[in-house]
Amino acid sequence: MTIQIKSRISGDVIFEYPGDSLKNAILIDVNLSYADLTNTDLSNAILINANLSNADLRIADLSNAILSNANLSHADLRIADLINANLTNADLSYADLSNAYLGIADLSNANLSNADLSHANFSHANLRLSDLSNADLSDVYLGDANLMGSNLRNADLTGTEFRNAKLEYKNLIKANLSKIKEDFYEVLNQAIPEIDFLEKSILEGKIDGSTYEGKCACLCGTIEKSGRFGYECDMRDPNRPIERFFLAIRAGDTPVYNPVSRIVFDWLQEFKEKIKFENKIGE
């Protein structure tokens, strides 16, 4: 039996593979540019140096596949399963990986610039030294992921969850955090009397972004300790950008050692200077 792979554009056969499945297939240096591989089982396949640029891989099973040095630029990988896939040095620039699952995947040195990664799951993934510049990482789960040395310049991190992720301040600060900062200021505008207490809690490592209650709590949970809002304030929303950002801060984390804690502390100082200036103008 022979499997025929067709072009997603013309419908013509561009490659034939002997066998009844592409699972465990060995396709080194193969040219599958513009291939229609929608919903295809490519699990455990070896696709080293493969050209899959512009390929349609929606809902494809690429779990445990070896795609090192592969060209997946502009590929459609929406909802694809890439758990434990080897994508080291792969080119995924401008690829659509929205809602894809990349848990435990190795993406070290991969090019993900300008890629759509929204709502993707990168749990425990290795993104060390990867290029994520201008990528859409909104609402992405990066729990326990390794982002050391990654390029996050202008990457949209709105709603991204970094719980237990390995991050560096010098790279994180280059990302597009404008919507998160704006949301933080929206909360602070309604909690000006609590600012000094919040600042003290951040400095002393008494923030735990995963809970509203307890000695160490998230942003709104910390603000509520003043008692001014009653039992809970109406700003509570675990899905709001700043609360998801705070998930990266654990009890004991301070601005000295935690990059997210440092960033929110810096933002808090800017906000304090802003309201001082506005108050002077109003006098």
C-alpha positions in Angstrom: 0.0 0.0 0.0 1.2 3.5 -0.8 0.2 6.7 1.0 -0.2 9.7 -1.2 0.4 13.2 0.2 -1.3 16.0 -1.8 -0.7 19.7 -2.1 -3.1 21.8 0.0 -3.2 24.3 -2.9 -3.5 22.3 -6.1 -4.5 18.9 -4.8 -1.8 17.3 -6.8 0.2 14.4 -5.3 3.6 15.8 -4.2 4.9 12.7 -2.3 4.3 9.0 -2.0 5.2 6.9 1.0 5.2 3.1 1.0 3.1 1.7 3.8 -0.3 2.1 5.3 0.6 4.7 7.9 2.9 7.6 8.5 3.2 6.7 12.2 6.9 5.9 12.9 7.7 7.0 9.3 11.3 8.1 8.5 11.2 11.2 6.3 14.6 12.8 6.5 15.2 15.8 4.2 11.8 15.3 2.6 10.1 18.2 0.8 6.5 18.4 2.0 6.0 22.1 1.4 2.3 23.0 1.1 1.4 19.4 2.0 -2.1 18.6 3.2 -1.5 16.6 6.3 -4.7 17.5 8.2 -5.5 15.1 11.0 -2.6 12.9 10.0 -0.9 10.5 12.5 2.8 11.3 12.4 3.5 10.3 15.9 7.0 9.0 16.5 7.9 10.0 12.9 11.4 11.1 12.1 11.2 14.3 10.1 14.8 15.7 10.5 15.5 18.6 8.1 12.0 18.1 6.5 10.5 21.0 4.6 7.0 21.5 5.9 6.7 25.2 5.2 3.1 26.2 4.6 1.9 22.7 5.3 -1.6 22.1 6.7 -1.0 20.1 9.9 -4.2 21.0 11.7 -5.2 18.4 14.4 -2.2 16.3 13.3 -0.6 13.9 15.8 3.1 14.8 16.0 3.6 13.4 19.5 7.2 12.2 20.1 8.1 13.2 16.5 11.6 14.3 15.7 11.4 17.6 13.8 14.9 19.0 14.6 16.0 21.5 12.0 12.7 21.1 10.2 11.2 24.1 8.2 7.7 24.7 9.5 7.5 28.4 8.7 3.9 29.5 7.9 2.6 26.0 8.7 -0.9 25.6 10.1 -0.5 23.6 13.3 -3.7 24.6 15.0 -4.8 22.1 17.7 -1.9 19.8 16.7 -0.5 17.4 19.3 3.2 18.0 19.7 3.7 16.5 23.2 7.3 15.5 23.7 8.2 16.4 20.1 11.8 17.4 19.3 11.7 20.7 17.6 15.3 21.9 18.3 16.5 24.4 15.8 13.3 24.2 13.9 11.9 27.1 11.9 8.4 27.9 13.1 8.3 31.5 12.1 4.9 32.8 11.2 3.4 29.4 12.0 -0.1 29.0 13.5 0.2 27.0 16.7 -2.9 28.3 18.4 -4.5 25.8 20.7 -1.7 23.3 20.1 -0.4 21.1 22.8 3.4 21.2 23.2 3.8 19.8 26.7 7.4 18.5 27.4 8.4 19.5 23.8 12.0 20.5 23.1 12.0 23.8 21.3 15.5 25.0 22.3 17.0 27.3 19.7 13.8 27.2 17.7 12.6 30.1 15.6 9.0 31.0 16.7 9.2 34.7 15.7 5.8 36.1 14.6 4.1 32.8 15.3 0.6 32.6 16.6 0.9 30.6 19.9 -2.3 31.9 21.5 -4.0 29.4 23.9 -1.3 26.9 23.3 0.0 24.7 26.1 3.8 24.6 26.7 3.7 22.8 30.1 7.3 21.8 31.0 8.5 22.7 27.5 12.1 23.6 26.8 12.1 27.0 25.1 15.7 27.8 26.0 17.4 30.2 23.6 14.3 30.2 21.4 13.3 33.2 19.3 9.8 34.3 20.4 10.0 37.9 19.1 6.7 39.4 17.9 5.0 36.1 18.7 1.4 36.0 20.0 1.6 34.3 23.4 -1.7 35.6 24.7 -3.5 33.2 27.0 -0.6 30.6 26.7 0.2 28.2 29.5 3.9 28.2 30.2 3.8 26.4 33.6 7.3 24.9 34.5 8.6 25.9 31.0 12.2 26.9 30.5 12.5 30.3 28.9 16.1 31.1 29.9 17.8 33.1 27.2 14.7 33.3 25.0 14.0 36.3 22.9 10.7 37.8 24.0 11.0 41.2 22.3 7.6 42.6 21.5 5.9 39.2 22.2 2.3 39.6 23.4 2.1 38.0 26.9 -1.4 39.2 27.8 -3.1 36.5 29.9 0.0 34.3 29.7 0.6 32.0 32.7 4.2 31.6 33.9 3.6 29.5 37.0 7.0 28.0 38.0 8.5 28.9 34.7 12.2 29.8 34.4 12.4 33.4 33.3 15.0 36.2 33.0 14.1 39.8 33.8 16.3 41.2 31.0 14.3 39.2 28.4 10.8 39.5 30.0 11.0 43.2 30.2 11.4 43.4 26.4 8.1 41.7 25.8 4.8 43.5 25.1 3.3 43.8 28.6 1.3 46.9 28.0 -2.2 45.3 28.5 -1.0 43.6 31.7 0.4 46.9 33.0 -2.8 48.7 32.1 -4.9 46.1 33.9 -2.6 46.5 37.0 -3.1 50.3 37.0 -6.9 49.8 36.7 -6.8 47.8 39.9 -4.5 50.2 41.7 -6.7 53.2 40.8 -9.4 51.5 42.9 -7.0 50.6 45.7 -4.9 53.7 46.3 -5.1 53.5 50.1 -3.8 49.9 49.9 -0.7 50.7 47.8 1.8 51.0 50.6 0.7 47.7 52.1 0.9 46.0 48.6 4.4 47.5 48.1 5.5 46.1 51.5 4.0 42.7 50.7 5.9 42.5 47.4 9.2 43.5 49.0 8.8 41.0 51.8 7.8 38.1 49.6 4.3 37.9 50.9 2.6 37.4 47.5 1.2 34.1 46.4 -0.4 34.6 43.0 -2.3 31.2 43.2 -4.7 32.1 46.0 -7.0 34.9 47.3 -6.7 33.7 50.9 -4.0 33.2 53.5 -0.9 35.0 54.8 0.4 35.3 51.3 -2.2 36.0 48.6 -2.6 37.3 45.0 -3.0 40.9 44.0 -6.7 41.3 44.9 -6.3 39.0 47.9 -3.6 41.2 49.3 -5.6 44.4 48.7 -8.6 42.8 50.5 -6.5 42.5 53.7 -7.3 46.2 54.4 -10.9 45.2 55.1 -12.1 48.3 53.2 -13.8 46.1 50.5 -15.6 43.8 52.9 -15.1 40.1 52.4 -13.9 40.4 48.8 -13.6 43.2 46.2 -15.4 43.3 42.9 -12.1 43.3 41.0 -11.6 39.6 41.6 -11.2 37.7 38.3 -8.6 34.9 38.0 -8.6 35.4 34.2 -7.7 39.1 34.2 -4.2 39.7 32.8 -2.6 41.0 35.9 -3.8 38.2 38.1 -2.5 35.6 35.6 0.8 37.5 35.6 0.9 37.3 39.4 0.6 33.5 39.2 4.4 33.6 38.5 5.0 35.0 42.1 5.1 32.4 44.9 5.3 32.9 48.6 8.8 34.0 49.5 9.6 35.5 46.0 10.9 39.0 46.1 11.9 41.5 43.4 15.5 40.6 43.9 15.0 37.0 42.7 11.7 36.8 40.8 11.5 38.8 37.5 7.7 39.1 37.6 7.9 40.4 41.2 10.5 42.9 40.1 8.5 44.1 37.1 5.3 44.7 39.1 7.3 46.5 41.8 8.7 48.8 39.2 5.2 49.4 37.8 4.0 50.2 41.3 6.8 52.8 41.7 5.8 54.4 38.4 2.1 54.5 39.5 3.1 56.2 42.8 5.0 58.8 40.9 2.1 59.3 38.5 -0.5 60.0 41.2 2.0 62.3 43.1 2.4 64.3 39.9 -1.3 64.4 39.3 -2.0 65.5 42.8 0.5 68.4 42.5 -1.2 69.5 39.2 -4.5 69.5 41.0 -3.3 71.8 43.8 
